[in-house]
Amino acid sequence: MYKFDKQKIYKMKNYLIIGASGGIGQAITRRLLDQNHAVYATFCSNDLSMEHQNLTSSHFDVLDSESFGFDLPEVIDGLVYCPGTINLKPFSSLKESDFLHEFRVNVLGFNKVLKLALGALKKSDLPSVLGFSSVCAQNGFSFHASTAASKSALEGLFVSLAKEFSPKIRFNIIAPSIINTSLSAHLLNSESKQERIAANHPIPRVGSANDVSSLACHLISDDASWITGQVFAVDGGKSKLL
């Protein structure tokens, strides 16, 4: 069970975290609970293995569910969309269904969630929306065609939304390199794979969920109130220094 740190005092806000059972989603949820915020969290394939008096959670599948398993609060101060895909194949092996599946998860799933939450977001004084792209969206990597296509679309969508909803709602994206979570477990399932991937980064290690969650919680806070329409790389320097 997750334990709340009572020594920290923050103004309570309401946050909706989609995909909170994944590594990054869990890390963000824990940070927000530690800051005494109210978190409304959804999970899909795995149960959310934490309990807290400020946590409300339910199952929600971005591909199939049409509503959350809980009532949203009247006001939502921040929305974080964590679902993602990693589908590495040679282009010749990719089918139309691969592209469609990733687009549904990364783009259409987000659209569904935003429409469900938009009314409550508009009632906040300074709401923020955060999504996750990938280092592959703006940098060329072999075997990343379908993932890069959908993540690039998500980046374009967020920039458009940032303009459309400014100055009322902020939209930003984090674009990580490979992070040690269940989503990437098949790429990091041996010590030799981990060492090889780490060596491909100027800061030679694999990223952790905490590397991402610290920035994520900053971007959805009032401390980042002058930041919108941006894509932030959390990638050990890979996108700029190689």
Summary of the structure (lengths in Angstrom):
residues: 242
radius of gyration: 17.4
end to end distance: 41.0
largest distance: 55.2
contacts: 775
relative contact order: 0.15
helix: 40%
strand: 16%
